[in-house]
Amino acid sequence: MKYKLFKPAAGLKNAHLQTLYPALLRRQPLPDIENETFEFEDGDFTDCYWHHKPSVETRKTIVILFHGLQGSFNSSYIQGMMLALDKAGFTAVLMHFRGCSGKANRLPRSYHSGDTEDAKAWIRHLKEQYPLAPLCAVGYSLGGNMLLKLLGEHNNTSLLSAAVSISAPIQLDVSAKRMKKGFSRFYQYYLLRNLKVTLKQKYKDHKMQSLLSIEKKELGKIKNFYAFDEIYTAPIHGFDSAEDYYQRSSAKQFLTRITIPTLIIQALDDPFMTNEVLPDEDEISDSVELEVYDHGGHVGFVSGTVFKPKYWLEERVINFLEALNNTI
């Protein structure tokens, strides 16, 4: 099935305009949402948002969405994709990562780029509840890295029929270094500020000082993702260090093991990473289709015009899934 190659909107070719325009200026109706609280075996939970929750007899393809770092249902790319999928005849459901739905999770731990177990548990639950419905997934940024890692780790047991990854930092150490430079520091500052707010709340709810090597009053000293991952993400999730976390959680090393139809969409001007993250031909399996565009920013890919923007990602994802409809 033919699809349109991405062409940036006139006046929005710049990587930062591509990244910020949909996040700040996109206006759209809110999808109707039904929340399903999903309990994990460790006593924690997350909220999963359905747009038109189906009956258990449904045969319609269910598309699971995984948001990016500190993303949620409030992210414009999630809302837009939910509406577009519904219009195209799919059922969309968003799995929030722990603590991202607006409710604090119950445990000292949180979520991270390589944590595939939560997603695997949710996917297994969906397959049990909707045995006749094919399951597909779309992951954005951190969620894309997690999804690709899951597909490689559990290549014979993922229960997914197809997947799409968008703007995924599949080599985490490269991304962490890139975020320290130039205008990318703006994105790092914004995201890190939110991460530290969440972590400060955990100090109130849990005995974090017995788990981490830093006191609450010192959290202000954390100035970049590497420091945050070294102080919190790595130790609380069982890694030896930030480097250990990055090495073990980066999806790039798992791409050759993917066995289901998978589309990876990346932009060369993505301000969250460098071209070093892009896999070579021998680093992906025959099941993986890699599309790399000169422009698009980070989860941007706005085409059309400034005044009449088109959100190309939604069109491309649906085209990819529809092309597979007879085989999944």
Helices and strands as residue ranges (DSSP letters): H 15-25, E 34-39, E 45-51, E 62-66, H 76-87, E 91-95, H 117-129, E 135-140, H 142-153, E 162-166, H 172-178, H 184-205, G 208-210, G 216-221, H 225-228, I 229-233, H 234-236, H 242-249, G 251-257, E 262-267, G 275-277, G 281-283, E 288-293, E 302-304, E 309-311, H 312-323
